[in-house]
Amino acid sequence: MMWMAMIVQWLHVFFAIFWFGGTLFMFAVVTPALTASSPEAAAEVGAAVGLRTSRVLAPAGGLTILFGIISATVFGPVKSVAFLWSSAYGITIGVAFIVALVLAVEGARMGRVGTSIASAPPADRPRLIHEIVAMARVSILGFIIVLTCMVLMHDGL
């Protein structure tokens, strides 16, 4: 049974790296490139990137959450909802779970905005790119919170 727990944990970490890394890449590389591009190029590339990002990062986020739940409940200490508010570890995992859900919703919103760039009037495109940048900043903060929770949980908190 230990090898199953290791596989589930590995998958959880793998998809989390993919989800967080993809978001960091979008924030640090793609959005600045779009902002520096002509409005026409930003519209074309932004729409293609937004569509592909939604198709890739949404499943990565969902699988991260799924394998995290399995890891915490089937192979971990969470055996009841009461555990989530009766221990430091439970509170930490609860916070991580709630923030991960918020990140999933925010990611879906970013995907919708990203894919709408191509069909938006040219005058609206800079505002949409700015909106994506603002959502990405919120997402990065959320990922930092979740990563902090994971480190705390590893140390038993």
ABEGO torsion letter per residue (X at the ends): XAAAAAAAAAAAAAAAAAAAAAAAAAAAAAAAAAAABBAAAAAAAAAAAAAAAAAAAAAAAAAAAAAAAAAAAAABABABAAAAAABAAAAAAAAAAAAAAAAAAAAAAAAAAAAAAAABBAAAAAAAAAAAAAAAAAAAAAAAAAAAAAAAAAAGX
